[in-house]
Amino acid sequence: MAAPTSKAGRDGDAQPGNKSLWLYRVACISMLIYIVATSNSNARMVVQQVHLATRASVSEAAALELCAAKGWVDPRAKQAAQPACPACPACECHCEAEACPQCPAAPDAAAVAAAKASANPPVTTFCPWSAHQSVFKGHDQMVSFGRNESVCADTIIYGYDMLFEYQKMWGQMFWMGVPFEQDPTDLQVIQEVLWDVRPDVLIELGTNTGGGALALASLMHLIEQSTKGKPEYKRMRIITIDPNDFHNPWFPGLSCTEEKPCKRPDTNPLWKEHVTFIQGLPTDTAVLDRVRALLKQWNAKTVMVSEDSSHAYHHVMPNLQAYKEFVTVGSYLLVQDTKTTRMGKHHLCSADGQTLAEFNKCYQEKKHGPLDAVHDFLAEEPAGIWENDKTREYMLYSQHADGWLKRLNKVLADVGAWAGNVGSCVAIVFVNKLLMNTFHCHFATTLTALHFLACSTAIWAAQRAGKVERTTMPFNDLMLFTVVANVSVLTLNLSLMLNTVSFYQIAKLLVIPFVCFVESSFLGYTFTRQVVASILLVAAGVAVVTVQELQLNVSLVGLVIAAVSVVSSGSQQILVRTMQQKHQLSAHELLSNTAPAQAWTLLLVGPFLDKLVTSDWVFRYTFTQGAAVTLAASCALAVLVNISQFMCLGRFSAVSFQVLGHSKTILVLLGGWAFLGDTITSKKFAGMAVAVAGMVWYGKASMAAAKPELQIPVKSRMPSAEEEEKQALIAAYKVDGPTAGLNTAVGAGMEPARVAKSLV
């Protein structure tokens, strides 16, 4: 983004033409309204449904008015009175002779045509109000059935999901005679993952009948046979863990009968060849030690984990924390049946007389099921370690939506993000210097707005090309981020205008202690003495480099503006990481939401602030060919700067970004000395050396003070109340059959349908 310019600007105070100025303002306001109105898919859905409902009501009202004027019978009353005429639809303007000749007092064709011409054709659409809770890929797409009837994809997908549970399809499937509880579409994707990853070992948490492990063993056997004798051949094994012996599963197949008995998985030779069963809780120390010993014994270099336990939040979360260490780079941590979170919350948060706001509050606050565990797990993990791989959900329907977690190479990703940010930031500084000093374009705020507009355009083009999936964030959070980020841009420019350059640089250095204070006081970060000392050393070195002479004669207004710039700049950097973790957004996904709003709001106020700073209007600037090319280069680099900055802030803390970010200041000064003939005094060289030493010290101190991994207790035990629920559920199942057991689960507030599939 454009750095604030100096006070120097072009002379002239002429007002631009009133017509062009007002057209500019109207265009900006219109685009801002459009961005606000379309920034949230939920808002668009509400507007669409209100519009459709209005059209339908107008059509019906016009039809009824015509019927009353002609003395015809209300079609709804007529249908009730004459069941022999069921084909007479209420939406065809009612009593149409050709459609229903048995209707009394049928109107003539001209009247029917007039009625249809006087009203819009009725439009019906259906998308449940809860669709915004969906994590299915493509859930907000509309599917048309013709005749103005359409439904959103979530209605179809979630409807099938509910049928899968309520009709107990999960209990009707077998794999080689063994009850097998896996949706066929997900099994197809699991087969593809096994082929792509080729894990030496797959660790399955939750065995139940053993049908799932047997299916995985079958797929592994096929892969081994197809690659035997080739360089890519490897031995593939499964470790499956459950507190219950699979001979006595939590839920045997519902279709097992005396005529069709269920087979035991260990009678199949594939089980003996590929599967190792460990009985116990996954988080028991003995179980974890046994897993480590087997991986070492088999020299496993590629490991995948499948979490398919009880689907209760308080079980899934510790399992993820305990087994994440085993997943290798490029492999997957698959969290199964994330769908149960939405179903369970709908039951737990529903109450008679409850308002929609109360339901939504409960839905957001209650922790329930594997999906909440996944989101909280990802929020706790450092950015850049896990990727929510939505490409594995190409069938749209997946019982494990948002559960395909791919392990990334964090070091390589961190280095790439940081190198991209440093390189693009240094490059854009020199391009902006050329634009401002050579071509005299000193309109920094408007230039920043154009940078965000370029980012919006680039991401929109990627979305249109299908390279980037469109995502949304809540309107309130979007506006909060936009306001804070724009205040940062505006106050930095005003601070440079109202204060001396020395005080402006000192204020920028104060962003580091402000971020430290916020992160330590409100976000739970801790800073050791070595970390604090290294930060002070970096700040001292940068101060020597950037502060030429100490001039602190500052007005009250300038002091307030500088203080606001410190708070807003630090808050914006903290919000980038917070919003990415809160809404599970990648860097480009967050930028796709914030850049349009920032672009149009800054375009609205930018010319006026630039007029205040430079004493000239941007409308009067005449672009030469060189200036236009330089501006285009600046905008292209801005796309890289913003994406890489959001990537870095998502991976590192705001303090780390601030401290290590001063390396860009040093590189800019060295580049100016090497290529532009700028002078660097011995004092500046000394300051650079001090700053670099502080950065190296900070890196080592931060690694030494890294938060240790969560310690898993020796023996995980469920609370007594939940133990009672589990025993009641199993007792009901064994005494009264599966239906009674499932009803008990729902009544107890547990996951519906499959809650006790494997109560690990």
Disulfide bonds with the S-S distance in Angstrom:
Cys85-Cys100 2.04
Cys127-Cys152 2.04
Cys256-Cys262 1.26
Cys349-Cys362 2.13
